[in-house]
Amino acid sequence: MHKLIKIVLIIFFVLSCSNQMRPINYGQDICTHCKMHIIDQQHGAELVSQYGKVFMYDSIECMMNSLSTQNFNDYSMFLVNTYGNPSELSDAQQCVYIIYDGIPSPMGDYLTAFRSNDALDLFDHQDIDAILTWEELKKQYE
């Protein structure tokens, strides 16, 4: 009987620590950083820790501000909503980011993610204040 209980506990522990993203429940979930409701389906973000704990953010800048005081190695997934793909989370490390006042973000940094550089063809690059890779974005928030 004790073996069965141990096996069940081990299975429960392994399943509870899975490193999987969780869809953001817009209008219900609260930002880990600023404590506002996550409403904007174009600017949301999410972190998944090495232990499977999910942290949700109402904007990319909230996620980056939160990460500025933490170790990036503590996280297995960095996810962001991208322009033109509302409520879909994409791998933040593969995205390109712009700072452009034509697309307001929830916390006012005008930071928006795009799945690729090709998606930026919709905009006049002269109007964009900055185009950043994931590594450049991380440096902006150090």
N, CA, C and O atoms as CSV, one atom per row, in Angstrom:
chain,resi,resn,atom,element,x,y,z
A,1,MET,N,N,0.821,-1.197,0.000
A,1,MET,CA,C,0.000,0.000,0.000
A,1,MET,C,C,0.862,1.257,0.000
A,1,MET,O,O,0.557,2.225,-0.696
A,2,HIS,N,N,1.952,1.238,0.793
A,2,HIS,CA,C,2.836,2.405,0.847
A,2,HIS,C,C,3.505,2.651,-0.498
A,2,HIS,O,O,3.739,3.799,-0.877
A,3,LYS,N,N,3.815,1.571,-1.224
A,3,LYS,CA,C,4.420,1.719,-2.550
A,3,LYS,C,C,3.447,2.410,-3.500
A,3,LYS,O,O,3.850,3.265,-4.288
A,4,LEU,N,N,2.182,2.046,-3.429
A,4,LEU,CA,C,1.178,2.652,-4.290
A,4,LEU,C,C,1.048,4.143,-3.987
A,4,LEU,O,O,0.963,4.953,-4.910
A,5,ILE,N,N,1.032,4.507,-2.739
A,5,ILE,CA,C,0.940,5.919,-2.348
A,5,ILE,C,C,2.163,6.670,-2.842
A,5,ILE,O,O,2.035,7.781,-3.357
A,6,LYS,N,N,3.341,6.091,-2.698
A,6,LYS,CA,C,4.575,6.739,-3.172
A,6,LYS,C,C,4.540,6.936,-4.680
A,6,LYS,O,O,4.929,7.992,-5.181
A,7,ILE,N,N,4.080,5.933,-5.398
A,7,ILE,CA,C,3.997,6.041,-6.857
A,7,ILE,C,C,3.023,7.138,-7.255
A,7,ILE,O,O,3.320,7.938,-8.143
A,8,VAL,N,N,1.871,7.185,-6.613
A,8,VAL,CA,C,0.874,8.220,-6.911
A,8,VAL,C,C,1.444,9.598,-6.597
A,8,VAL,O,O,1.249,10.525,-7.383
A,9,LEU,N,N,2.131,9.763,-5.492
A,9,LEU,CA,C,2.731,11.052,-5.131
A,9,LEU,C,C,3.810,11.467,-6.124
A,9,LEU,O,O,3.902,12.641,-6.483
A,10,ILE,N,N,4.615,10.530,-6.564
A,10,ILE,CA,C,5.660,10.840,-7.546
A,10,ILE,C,C,5.033,11.282,-8.865
A,10,ILE,O,O,5.467,12.270,-9.458
A,11,ILE,N,N,4.026,10.564,-9.323
A,11,ILE,CA,C,3.335,10.931,-10.559
A,11,ILE,C,C,2.711,12.314,-10.424
A,11,ILE,O,O,2.832,13.140,-11.329
A,12,PHE,N,N,2.050,12.572,-9.310
A,12,PHE,CA,C,1.445,13.881,-9.074
A,12,PHE,C,C,2.504,14.971,-9.094
A,12,PHE,O,O,2.289,16.020,-9.701
A,13,PHE,N,N,3.645,14.749,-8.443
A,13,PHE,CA,C,4.720,15.737,-8.394
A,13,PHE,C,C,5.271,16.013,-9.786
A,13,PHE,O,O,5.471,17.172,-10.150
A,14,VAL,N,N,5.514,14.983,-10.558
A,14,VAL,CA,C,6.058,15.146,-11.903
A,14,VAL,C,C,5.082,15.912,-12.792
A,14,VAL,O,O,5.488,16.805,-13.535
A,15,LEU,N,N,3.811,15.569,-12.720
A,15,LEU,CA,C,2.818,16.247,-13.542
A,15,LEU,C,C,2.611,17.695,-13.116
A,15,LEU,O,O,2.353,18.549,-13.964
A,16,SER,N,N,2.716,17.987,-11.841
A,16,SER,CA,C,2.486,19.353,-11.361
A,16,SER,C,C,3.649,20.267,-11.682
A,16,SER,O,O,3.500,21.488,-11.627
A,17,CYS,N,N,4.793,19.718,-12.014
A,17,CYS,CA,C,5.970,20.531,-12.319
A,17,CYS,C,C,6.261,20.587,-13.812
A,17,CYS,O,O,7.400,20.847,-14.201
A,18,SER,N,N,5.287,20.357,-14.637
A,18,SER,CA,C,5.533,20.384,-16.073
A,18,SER,C,C,5.786,21.818,-16.522
A,18,SER,O,O,5.167,22.760,-16.025
A,19,ASN,N,N,6.689,21.962,-17.451
A,19,ASN,CA,C,7.037,23.285,-17.973
A,19,ASN,C,C,6.193,23.592,-19.193
A,19,ASN,O,O,6.654,23.473,-20.328
A,20,GLN,N,N,4.956,23.988,-18.948
A,20,GLN,CA,C,4.053,24.309,-20.038
A,20,GLN,C,C,3.453,25.687,-19.827
A,20,GLN,O,O,3.179,26.108,-18.703
A,21,MET,N,N,3.260,26.372,-20.937
A,21,MET,CA,C,2.588,27.668,-20.862
A,21,MET,C,C,1.126,27.454,-20.547
A,21,MET,O,O,0.589,26.360,-20.719
A,22,ARG,N,N,0.493,28.507,-20.088
A,22,ARG,CA,C,-0.937,28.476,-19.807
A,22,ARG,C,C,-1.558,29.653,-20.545
A,22,ARG,O,O,-1.063,30.773,-20.425
A,23,PRO,N,N,-2.606,29.441,-21.291
A,23,PRO,CA,C,-3.230,30.564,-21.984
A,23,PRO,C,C,-3.649,31.652,-20.994
A,23,PRO,O,O,-4.134,31.367,-19.899
A,24,ILE,N,N,-3.452,32.890,-21.403
A,24,ILE,CA,C,-3.862,34.020,-20.566
A,24,ILE,C,C,-5.377,34.152,-20.647
A,24,ILE,O,O,-5.952,34.102,-21.734
A,25,ASN,N,N,-6.014,34.319,-19.510
A,25,ASN,CA,C,-7.448,34.544,-19.444
A,25,ASN,C,C,-7.649,36.065,-19.374
A,25,ASN,O,O,-7.716,36.649,-18.292
A,26,TYR,N,N,-7.744,36.686,-20.553
A,26,TYR,CA,C,-7.823,38.148,-20.654
A,26,TYR,C,C,-9.053,38.671,-19.919
A,26,TYR,O,O,-10.153,38.129,-20.034
A,27,GLY,N,N,-8.831,39.732,-19.168
A,27,GLY,CA,C,-9.896,40.323,-18.372
A,27,GLY,C,C,-10.021,39.701,-16.993
A,27,GLY,O,O,-10.685,40.263,-16.122
A,28,GLN,N,N,-9.391,38.546,-16.777
A,28,GLN,CA,C,-9.454,37.856,-15.491
A,28,GLN,C,C,-8.086,37.798,-14.800
A,28,GLN,O,O,-7.971,38.122,-13.618
A,29,ASP,N,N,-7.050,37.384,-15.542
A,29,ASP,CA,C,-5.715,37.228,-14.950
A,29,ASP,C,C,-5.118,38.579,-14.590
A,29,ASP,O,O,-5.411,39.597,-15.218
A,30,ILE,N,N,-4.279,38.566,-13.569
A,30,ILE,CA,C,-3.653,39.775,-13.041
A,30,ILE,C,C,-2.160,39.755,-13.362
A,30,ILE,O,O,-1.509,38.715,-13.260
A,31,CYS,N,N,-1.627,40.902,-13.748
A,31,CYS,CA,C,-0.204,41.036,-14.052
A,31,CYS,C,C,0.631,40.811,-12.790
A,31,CYS,O,O,0.375,41.415,-11.748
A,32,THR,N,N,1.624,39.942,-12.898
A,32,THR,CA,C,2.515,39.644,-11.782
A,32,THR,C,C,3.276,40.889,-11.333
A,32,THR,O,O,3.562,41.042,-10.145
A,33,HIS,N,N,3.602,41.771,-12.262
A,33,HIS,CA,C,4.444,42.934,-11.950
A,33,HIS,C,C,3.644,44.142,-11.453
A,33,HIS,O,O,3.926,44.667,-10.375
A,34,CYS,N,N,2.657,44.583,-12.223
A,34,CYS,CA,C,1.959,45.836,-11.878
A,34,CYS,C,C,0.594,45.615,-11.230
A,34,CYS,O,O,-0.046,46.565,-10.781
A,35,LYS,N,N,0.148,44.347,-11.184
A,35,LYS,CA,C,-1.115,43.956,-10.542
A,35,LYS,C,C,-2.369,44.453,-11.249
A,35,LYS,O,O,-3.448,44.447,-10.658
A,36,MET,N,N,-2.247,44.885,-12.511
A,36,MET,CA,C,-3.419,45.279,-13.299
A,36,MET,C,C,-3.999,44.051,-13.985
A,36,MET,O,O,-3.292,43.066,-14.201
A,37,HIS,N,N,-5.284,44.103,-14.327
A,37,HIS,CA,C,-5.884,43.025,-15.118
A,37,HIS,C,C,-5.224,42.994,-16.500
A,37,HIS,O,O,-4.911,44.037,-17.075
A,38,ILE,N,N,-5.021,41.800,-17.013
A,38,ILE,CA,C,-4.457,41.639,-18.347
A,38,ILE,C,C,-5.614,41.685,-19.333
A,38,ILE,O,O,-6.439,40.773,-19.384
A,39,ILE,N,N,-5.664,42.756,-20.114
A,39,ILE,CA,C,-6.782,42.977,-21.024
A,39,ILE,C,C,-6.321,43.000,-22.480
A,39,ILE,O,O,-6.981,42.424,-23.345
A,40,ASP,N,N,-5.211,43.651,-22.756
A,40,ASP,CA,C,-4.714,43.854,-24.121
A,40,ASP,C,C,-4.166,42.542,-24.693
A,40,ASP,O,O,-3.129,42.055,-24.241
A,41,GLN,N,N,-4.845,41.978,-25.668
A,41,GLN,CA,C,-4.462,40.694,-26.252
A,41,GLN,C,C,-3.306,40.814,-27.236
A,41,GLN,O,O,-2.876,39.812,-27.806
A,42,GLN,N,N,-2.803,42.011,-27.441
A,42,GLN,CA,C,-1.697,42.232,-28.356
A,42,GLN,C,C,-0.377,42.436,-27.614
A,42,GLN,O,O,0.688,42.331,-28.223
A,43,HIS,N,N,-0.424,42.722,-26.324
A,43,HIS,CA,C,0.799,43.062,-25.589
A,43,HIS,C,C,1.069,42.181,-24.375
A,43,HIS,O,O,2.030,42.432,-23.646
A,44,GLY,N,N,0.267,41.174,-24.139
A,44,GLY,CA,C,0.470,40.305,-22.981
A,44,GLY,C,C,1.766,39.516,-23.087
A,44,GLY,O,O,2.341,39.379,-24.168
A,45,ALA,N,N,2.219,38.999,-21.944
A,45,ALA,CA,C,3.457,38.212,-21.907
A,45,ALA,C,C,3.362,37.188,-20.782
A,45,ALA,O,O,2.518,37.298,-19.892
A,46,GLU,N,N,4.233,36.201,-20.838
A,46,GLU,CA,C,4.198,35.121,-19.854
A,46,GLU,C,C,5.585,34.512,-19.693
A,46,GLU,O,O,6.334,34.365,-20.659
A,47,LEU,N,N,5.904,34.167,-18.469
A,47,LEU,CA,C,7.132,33.437,-18.149
A,47,LEU,C,C,6.747,32.106,-17.537
A,47,LEU,O,O,5.756,32.013,-16.813
A,48,VAL,N,N,7.529,31.071,-17.825
A,48,VAL,CA,C,7.358,29.775,-17.182
A,48,VAL,C,C,8.693,29.439,-16.540
A,48,VAL,O,O,9.719,29.375,-17.217
A,49,SER,N,N,8.674,29.222,-15.223
A,49,SER,CA,C,9.919,28.933,-14.505
A,49,SER,C,C,10.392,27.515,-14.804
A,49,SER,O,O,9.651,26.700,-15.353
A,50,GLN,N,N,11.622,27.243,-14.437
A,50,GLN,CA,C,12.190,25.896,-14.598
A,50,GLN,C,C,11.352,24.861,-13.851
A,50,GLN,O,O,11.385,23.676,-14.183
A,51,TYR,N,N,10.605,25.305,-12.845
A,51,TYR,CA,C,9.781,24.400,-12.037
A,51,TYR,C,C,8.328,24.356,-12.494
A,51,TYR,O,O,7.498,23.701,-11.865
A,52,GLY,N,N,8.014,25.060,-13.600
A,52,GLY,CA,C,6.673,25.009,-14.155
A,52,GLY,C,C,5.722,26.078,-13.651
A,52,GLY,O,O,4.554,26.084,-14.039
A,53,LYS,N,N,6.186,26.984,-12.797
A,53,LYS,CA,C,5.320,28.062,-12.316
A,53,LYS,C,C,5.161,29.106,-13.420
A,53,LYS,O,O,6.139,29.508,-14.050
A,54,VAL,N,N,3.930,29.535,-13.647
A,54,VAL,CA,C,3.613,30.479,-14.714
A,54,VAL,C,C,3.391,31.867,-14.122
A,54,VAL,O,O,2.672,32.033,-13.137
A,55,PHE,N,N,4.031,32.867,-14.750
A,55,PHE,CA,C,3.881,34.267,-14.367
A,55,PHE,C,C,3.347,35.013,-15.588
A,55,PHE,O,O,3.897,34.903,-16.683
A,56,MET,N,N,2.270,35.773,-15.388
A,56,MET,CA,C,1.627,36.474,-16.493
A,56,MET,C,C,1.768,37.977,-16.332
A,56,MET,O,O,1.815,38.509,-15.223
A,57,TYR,N,N,1.835,38.650,-17.494
A,57,TYR,CA,C,2.070,40.099,-17.506
A,57,TYR,C,C,1.130,40.775,-18.502
A,57,TYR,O,O,0.775,40.203,-19.533
A,58,ASP,N,N,0.733,42.010,-18.168
A,58,ASP,CA,C,-0.173,42.734,-19.059
A,58,ASP,C,C,0.564,43.407,-20.209
A,58,ASP,O,O,-0.062,43.913,-21.141
A,59,SER,N,N,1.901,43.412,-20.145
A,59,SER,CA,C,2.686,44.010,-21.227
A,59,SER,C,C,4.082,43.404,-21.230
A,59,SER,O,O,4.540,42.838,-20.237
A,60,ILE,N,N,4.735,43.536,-22.359
A,60,ILE,CA,C,6.106,43.048,-22.479
A,60,ILE,C,C,7.008,43.831,-21.538
A,60,ILE,O,O,7.924,43.266,-20.939
A,61,GLU,N,N,6.753,45.138,-21.404
A,61,GLU,CA,C,7.593,45.948,-20.520
A,61,GLU,C,C,7.449,45.533,-19.054
A,61,GLU,O,O,8.417,45.616,-18.298
A,62,CYS,N,N,6.271,45.093,-18.642
A,62,CYS,CA,C,6.121,44.579,-17.271
A,62,CYS,C,C,6.962,43.315,-17.086
A,62,CYS,O,O,7.634,43.157,-16.068
A,63,MET,N,N,6.921,42.410,-18.082
A,63,MET,CA,C,7.726,41.199,-17.994
A,63,MET,C,C,9.210,41.550,-17.934
A,63,MET,O,O,9.950,40.983,-17.131
A,64,MET,N,N,9.645,42.478,-18.777
A,64,MET,CA,C,11.064,42.842,-18.817
A,64,MET,C,C,11.486,43.554,-17.532
A,64,MET,O,O,12.587,43.321,-17.034
A,65,ASN,N,N,10.639,44.408,-16.994
A,65,ASN,CA,C,10.954,45.070,-15.720
A,65,ASN,C,C,11.062,44.048,-14.598
A,65,ASN,O,O,11.925,44.164,-13.727
A,66,SER,N,N,10.196,43.058,-14.617
A,66,SER,CA,C,10.246,41.990,-13.625
A,66,SER,C,C,11.531,41.177,-13.776
A,66,SER,O,O,12.181,40.842,-12.785
A,67,LEU,N,N,11.891,40.865,-15.016
A,67,LEU,CA,C,13.112,40.079,-15.275
A,67,LEU,C,C,14.391,40.841,-14.939
A,67,LEU,O,O,15.429,40.227,-14.694
A,68,SER,N,N,14.327,42.162,-14.926
A,68,SER,CA,C,15.546,42.957,-14.688
A,68,SER,C,C,16.161,42.692,-13.315
A,68,SER,O,O,17.334,42.991,-13.091
A,69,THR,N,N,15.379,42.137,-12.405
A,69,THR,CA,C,15.888,41.841,-11.056
A,69,THR,C,C,16.020,40.340,-10.816
A,69,THR,O,O,16.204,39.903,-9.680
A,70,GLN,N,N,15.927,39.549,-11.891
A,70,GLN,CA,C,15.945,38.102,-11.742
A,70,GLN,C,C,16.976,37.475,-12.669
A,70,GLN,O,O,17.558,38.155,-13.514
A,71,ASN,N,N,17.194,36.193,-12.508
A,71,ASN,CA,C,18.104,35.434,-13.339
A,71,ASN,C,C,17.317,34.802,-14.494
A,71,ASN,O,O,16.391,34.025,-14.261
A,72,PHE,N,N,17.678,35.130,-15.718
A,72,PHE,CA,C,16.988,34.588,-16.890
A,72,PHE,C,C,17.054,33.067,-16.919
A,72,PHE,O,O,16.163,32.421,-17.470
A,73,ASN,N,N,18.088,32.493,-16.339
A,73,ASN,CA,C,18.244,31.032,-16.336
A,73,ASN,C,C,17.210,30.332,-15.458
A,73,ASN,O,O,17.080,29.109,-15.518
A,74,ASP,N,N,16.473,31.088,-14.644
A,74,ASP,CA,C,15.433,30.497,-13.803
A,74,ASP,C,C,14.165,30.180,-14.594
A,74,ASP,O,O,13.222,29.603,-14.051
A,75,TYR,N,N,14.138,30.554,-15.872
A,75,TYR,CA,C,12.935,30.407,-16.687
A,75,TYR,C,C,13.198,29.515,-17.889
A,75,TYR,O,O,14.256,29.581,-18.514
A,76,SER,N,N,12.212,28.680,-18.197
A,76,SER,CA,C,12.332,27.782,-19.341
A,76,SER,C,C,11.613,28.334,-20.571
A,76,SER,O,O,11.919,27.944,-21.698
A,77,MET,N,N,10.655,29.243,-20.355
A,77,MET,CA,C,9.901,29.808,-21.475
A,77,MET,C,C,9.666,31.296,-21.263
A,77,MET,O,O,9.324,31.749,-20.170
A,78,PHE,N,N,9.862,32.046,-22.357
A,78,PHE,CA,C,9.578,33.473,-22.417
A,78,PHE,C,C,8.594,33.639,-23.570
A,78,PHE,O,O,8.922,33.338,-24.718
A,79,LEU,N,N,7.395,34.113,-23.267
A,79,LEU,CA,C,6.339,34.166,-24.278
A,79,LEU,C,C,5.741,35.558,-24.362
A,79,LEU,O,O,5.614,36.251,-23.352
A,80,VAL,N,N,5.374,35.967,-25.572
A,80,VAL,CA,C,4.758,37.279,-25.779
A,80,VAL,C,C,3.636,37.169,-26.801
A,80,VAL,O,O,3.650,36.297,-27.669
A,81,ASN,N,N,2.669,38.066,-26.684
A,81,ASN,CA,C,1.689,38.242,-27.745
A,81,ASN,C,C,2.373,39.060,-28.836
A,81,ASN,O,O,3.196,39.925,-28.540
A,82,THR,N,N,2.038,38.791,-30.083
A,82,THR,CA,C,2.654,39.529,-31.183
A,82,THR,C,C,1.601,40.303,-31.966
A,82,THR,O,O,0.426,39.937,-31.996
A,83,TYR,N,N,2.053,41.379,-32.596
A,83,TYR,CA,C,1.184,42.245,-33.385
A,83,TYR,C,C,0.531,41.436,-34.501
A,83,TYR,O,O,1.205,40.701,-35.223
A,84,GLY,N,N,-0.766,41.576,-34.631
A,84,GLY,CA,C,-1.498,40.894,-35.686
A,84,GLY,C,C,-1.919,39.476,-35.344
A,84,GLY,O,O,-2.599,38.821,-36.134
A,85,ASN,N,N,-1.519,38.995,-34.165
A,85,ASN,CA,C,-1.879,37.640,-33.726
A,85,ASN,C,C,-2.435,37.708,-32.308
A,85,ASN,O,O,-1.852,37.136,-31.388
A,86,PRO,N,N,-3.548,38.396,-32.125
A,86,PRO,CA,C,-4.054,38.612,-30.777
A,86,PRO,C,C,-4.282,37.314,-30.010
A,86,PRO,O,O,-4.807,36.332,-30.536
A,87,SER,N,N,-3.878,37.349,-28.784
A,87,SER,CA,C,-4.037,36.288,-27.782
A,87,SER,C,C,-3.204,35.038,-28.059
A,87,SER,O,O,-3.292,34.076,-27.295
A,88,GLU,N,N,-2.402,35.015,-29.121
A,88,GLU,CA,C,-1.507,33.885,-29.376
A,88,GLU,C,C,-0.147,34.202,-28.763
A,88,GLU,O,O,0.416,35.270,-29.003
A,89,LEU,N,N,0.372,33.276,-27.975
A,89,LEU,CA,C,1.685,33.483,-27.370
A,89,LEU,C,C,2.767,32.888,-28.269
A,89,LEU,O,O,2.634,31.769,-28.766
A,90,SER,N,N,3.838,33.654,-28.469
A,90,SER,CA,C,4.971,33.236,-29.293
A,90,SER,C,C,6.230,33.236,-28.454
A,90,SER,O,O,6.296,33.901,-27.421
A,91,ASP,N,N,7.229,32.491,-28.896
A,91,ASP,CA,C,8.528,32.445,-28.224
A,91,ASP,C,C,9.177,33.826,-28.301
A,91,ASP,O,O,9.540,34.283,-29.385
A,92,ALA,N,N,9.322,34.480,-27.166
A,92,ALA,CA,C,9.857,35.839,-27.112
A,92,ALA,C,C,11.275,35.930,-27.656
A,92,ALA,O,O,11.667,36.968,-28.188
A,93,GLN,N,N,12.039,34.870,-27.530
A,93,GLN,CA,C,13.435,34.891,-27.970
A,93,GLN,C,C,13.553,34.894,-29.494
A,93,GLN,O,O,14.608,35.233,-30.029
A,94,GLN,N,N,12.487,34.521,-30.195
A,94,GLN,CA,C,12.489,34.475,-31.656
A,94,GLN,C,C,11.837,35.705,-32.287
A,94,GLN,O,O,11.844,35.853,-33.509
A,95,CYS,N,N,11.279,36.579,-31.465
A,95,CYS,CA,C,10.548,37.738,-31.977
A,95,CYS,C,C,11.470,38.936,-32.181
A,95,CYS,O,O,12.605,38.964,-31.705
A,96,VAL,N,N,10.951,39.910,-32.895
A,96,VAL,CA,C,11.597,41.201,-33.054
A,96,VAL,C,C,10.672,42.227,-32.394
A,96,VAL,O,O,9.452,42.064,-32.403
A,97,TYR,N,N,11.252,43.273,-31.828
A,97,TYR,CA,C,10.494,44.244,-31.039
A,97,TYR,C,C,10.685,45.644,-31.601
A,97,TYR,O,O,11.761,46.006,-32.078
A,98,ILE,N,N,9.613,46.419,-31.532
A,98,ILE,CA,C,9.735,47.812,-31.939
A,98,ILE,C,C,9.233,48.711,-30.820
A,98,ILE,O,O,8.378,48.341,-30.016
A,99,ILE,N,N,9.797,49.893,-30.807
A,99,ILE,CA,C,9.278,50.982,-29.981
A,99,ILE,C,C,8.741,51.990,-30.984
A,99,ILE,O,O,9.487,52.586,-31.762
A,100,TYR,N,N,7.413,52.164,-30.941
A,100,TYR,CA,C,6.733,52.966,-31.952
A,100,TYR,C,C,5.485,53.573,-31.331
A,100,TYR,O,O,4.601,52.854,-30.864
A,101,ASP,N,N,5.419,54.902,-31.327
A,101,ASP,CA,C,4.302,55.557,-30.645
A,101,ASP,C,C,2.974,55.407,-31.366
A,101,ASP,O,O,1.947,55.855,-30.856
A,102,GLY,N,N,2.970,54.795,-32.527
A,102,GLY,CA,C,1.723,54.523,-33.239
A,102,GLY,C,C,0.985,53.306,-32.699
A,102,GLY,O,O,-0.170,53.066,-33.050
A,103,ILE,N,N,1.662,52.530,-31.834
A,103,ILE,CA,C,1.027,51.357,-31.218
A,103,ILE,C,C,1.214,51.469,-29.707
A,103,ILE,O,O,2.218,50.997,-29.175
A,104,PRO,N,N,0.269,52.082,-29.014
A,104,PRO,CA,C,0.409,52.218,-27.556
A,104,PRO,C,C,0.350,50.863,-26.854
A,104,PRO,O,O,-0.442,49.993,-27.218
A,105,SER,N,N,1.191,50.705,-25.855
A,105,SER,CA,C,1.167,49.484,-25.039
A,105,SER,C,C,0.644,49.834,-23.652
A,105,SER,O,O,0.662,51.005,-23.271
A,106,PRO,N,N,0.182,48.854,-22.892
A,106,PRO,CA,C,-0.489,49.133,-21.619
A,106,PRO,C,C,0.302,49.982,-20.619
A,106,PRO,O,O,-0.298,50.757,-19.873
A,107,MET,N,N,1.612,49.857,-20.587
A,107,MET,CA,C,2.390,50.593,-19.591
A,107,MET,C,C,3.097,51.819,-20.175
A,107,MET,O,O,3.877,52.474,-19.483
A,108,GLY,N,N,2.830,52.127,-21.427
A,108,GLY,CA,C,3.300,53.377,-22.006
A,108,GLY,C,C,4.706,53.374,-22.583
A,108,GLY,O,O,5.219,54.439,-22.922
A,109,ASP,N,N,5.346,52.222,-22.706
A,109,ASP,CA,C,6.679,52.183,-23.330
A,109,ASP,C,C,6.586,52.031,-24.848
A,109,ASP,O,O,7.606,52.085,-25.535
A,110,TYR,N,N,5.386,51.844,-25.376
A,110,TYR,CA,C,5.152,51.679,-26.817
A,110,TYR,C,C,5.939,50.509,-27.395
A,110,TYR,O,O,6.386,50.555,-28.541
A,111,LEU,N,N,6.102,49.469,-26.596
A,111,LEU,CA,C,6.863,48.284,-26.976
A,111,LEU,C,C,5.925,47.207,-27.506
A,111,LEU,O,O,4.970,46.820,-26.833
A,112,THR,N,N,6.203,46.724,-28.719
A,112,THR,CA,C,5.359,45.724,-29.370
A,112,THR,C,C,6.237,44.648,-29.982
A,112,THR,O,O,7.298,44.943,-30.533
A,113,ALA,N,N,5.796,43.400,-29.887
A,113,ALA,CA,C,6.522,42.266,-30.466
A,113,ALA,C,C,5.933,41.901,-31.824
A,113,ALA,O,O,4.735,42.049,-32.064
A,114,PHE,N,N,6.807,41.422,-32.704
A,114,PHE,CA,C,6.425,40.902,-34.011
A,114,PHE,C,C,7.095,39.548,-34.184
A,114,PHE,O,O,8.192,39.320,-33.676
A,115,ARG,N,N,6.435,38.659,-34.898
A,115,ARG,CA,C,6.991,37.319,-35.091
A,115,ARG,C,C,8.261,37.325,-35.933
A,115,ARG,O,O,9.118,36.457,-35.765
A,116,SER,N,N,8.391,38.297,-36.839
A,116,SER,CA,C,9.579,38.347,-37.699
A,116,SER,C,C,9.783,39.758,-38.226
A,116,SER,O,O,8.911,40.617,-38.101
A,117,ASN,N,N,10.942,39.979,-38.814
A,117,ASN,CA,C,11.226,41.266,-39.445
A,117,ASN,C,C,10.287,41.530,-40.611
A,117,ASN,O,O,9.968,42.682,-40.902
A,118,ASP,N,N,9.843,40.473,-41.278
A,118,ASP,CA,C,8.939,40.639,-42.424
A,118,ASP,C,C,7.652,41.348,-42.024
A,118,ASP,O,O,7.079,42.090,-42.822
A,119,ALA,N,N,7.200,41.129,-40.814
A,119,ALA,CA,C,5.960,41.756,-40.342
A,119,ALA,C,C,6.107,43.267,-40.203
A,119,ALA,O,O,5.109,43.986,-40.161
A,120,LEU,N,N,7.341,43.750,-40.132
A,120,LEU,CA,C,7.566,45.186,-39.990
A,120,LEU,C,C,7.364,45.939,-41.298
A,120,LEU,O,O,7.361,47.170,-41.302
A,121,ASP,N,N,7.195,45.227,-42.406
A,121,ASP,CA,C,6.997,45.874,-43.701
A,121,ASP,C,C,5.717,46.704,-43.740
A,121,ASP,O,O,5.535,47.521,-44.642
A,122,LEU,N,N,4.841,46.501,-42.777
A,122,LEU,CA,C,3.600,47.278,-42.703
A,122,LEU,C,C,3.847,48.720,-42.280
A,122,LEU,O,O,2.968,49.571,-42.425
A,123,PHE,N,N,5.034,48.998,-41.759
A,123,PHE,CA,C,5.324,50.303,-41.176
A,123,PHE,C,C,6.460,51.002,-41.913
A,123,PHE,O,O,7.345,50.359,-42.478
A,124,ASP,N,N,6.415,52.333,-41.896
A,124,ASP,CA,C,7.528,53.128,-42.406
A,124,ASP,C,C,8.609,53.113,-41.326
A,124,ASP,O,O,8.401,53.631,-40.230
A,125,HIS,N,N,9.732,52.534,-41.628
A,125,HIS,CA,C,10.797,52.370,-40.629
A,125,HIS,C,C,11.283,53.712,-40.066
A,125,HIS,O,O,11.856,53.746,-38.976
A,126,GLN,N,N,11.067,54.802,-40.783
A,126,GLN,CA,C,11.461,56.111,-40.274
A,126,GLN,C,C,10.613,56.532,-39.077
A,126,GLN,O,O,11.043,57.346,-38.260
A,127,ASP,N,N,9.399,55.970,-38.976
A,127,ASP,CA,C,8.502,56.307,-37.866
A,127,ASP,C,C,8.791,55.485,-36.608
A,127,ASP,O,O,8.328,55.828,-35.520
A,128,ILE,N,N,9.549,54.410,-36.757
A,128,ILE,CA,C,9.840,53.516,-35.633
A,128,ILE,C,C,11.040,54.047,-34.863
A,128,ILE,O,O,12.091,54.312,-35.447
A,129,ASP,N,N,10.885,54.203,-33.552
A,129,ASP,CA,C,11.977,54.725,-32.716
A,129,ASP,C,C,13.113,53.729,-32.558
A,129,ASP,O,O,14.279,54.121,-32.524
A,130,ALA,N,N,12.786,52.429,-32.459
A,130,ALA,CA,C,13.819,51.406,-32.294
A,130,ALA,C,C,13.299,50.064,-32.766
A,130,ALA,O,O,12.119,49.753,-32.610
A,131,ILE,N,N,14.191,49.268,-33.347
A,131,ILE,CA,C,13.924,47.879,-33.706
A,131,ILE,C,C,14.938,47.051,-32.935
A,131,ILE,O,O,16.145,47.265,-33.057
A,132,LEU,N,N,14.444,46.093,-32.130
A,132,LEU,CA,C,15.309,45.357,-31.208
A,132,LEU,C,C,15.146,43.852,-31.346
A,132,LEU,O,O,14.045,43.352,-31.575
A,133,THR,N,N,16.247,43.144,-31.205
A,133,THR,CA,C,16.193,41.689,-31.059
A,133,THR,C,C,15.929,41.386,-29.590
A,133,THR,O,O,15.911,42.297,-28.763
A,134,TRP,N,N,15.725,40.121,-29.261
A,134,TRP,CA,C,15.533,39.707,-27.867
A,134,TRP,C,C,16.732,40.123,-27.017
A,134,TRP,O,O,16.559,40.653,-25.919
A,135,GLU,N,N,17.935,39.887,-27.511
A,135,GLU,CA,C,19.147,40.227,-26.743
A,135,GLU,C,C,19.253,41.735,-26.522
A,135,GLU,O,O,19.628,42.177,-25.437
A,136,GLU,N,N,18.928,42.517,-27.535
A,136,GLU,CA,C,18.961,43.979,-27.391
A,136,GLU,C,C,17.883,44.449,-26.426
A,136,GLU,O,O,18.106,45.378,-25.649
A,137,LEU,N,N,16.728,43.820,-26.471
A,137,LEU,CA,C,15.641,44.166,-25.543
A,137,LEU,C,C,16.063,43.886,-24.095
A,137,LEU,O,O,15.817,44.697,-23.203
A,138,LYS,N,N,16.695,42.743,-23.875
A,138,LYS,CA,C,17.161,42.417,-22.531
A,138,LYS,C,C,18.113,43.494,-22.012
A,138,LYS,O,O,18.028,43.889,-20.849
A,139,LYS,N,N,19.012,43.966,-22.862
A,139,LYS,CA,C,19.969,45.010,-22.448
A,139,LYS,C,C,19.260,46.319,-22.123
A,139,LYS,O,O,19.686,47.054,-21.232
A,140,GLN,N,N,18.176,46.611,-22.845
A,140,GLN,CA,C,17.400,47.843,-22.589
A,140,GLN,C,C,16.834,47.854,-21.166
A,140,GLN,O,O,16.664,48.921,-20.575
A,141,TYR,N,N,16.547,46.687,-20.623
A,141,TYR,CA,C,15.892,46.599,-19.316
A,141,TYR,C,C,16.816,46.118,-18.205
A,141,TYR,O,O,16.346,45.729,-17.135
A,142,GLU,N,N,18.112,46.139,-18.443
A,142,GLU,CA,C,19.053,45.724,-17.372
A,142,GLU,C,C,19.121,46.783,-16.295
A,142,GLU,O,O,19.851,46.623,-15.316
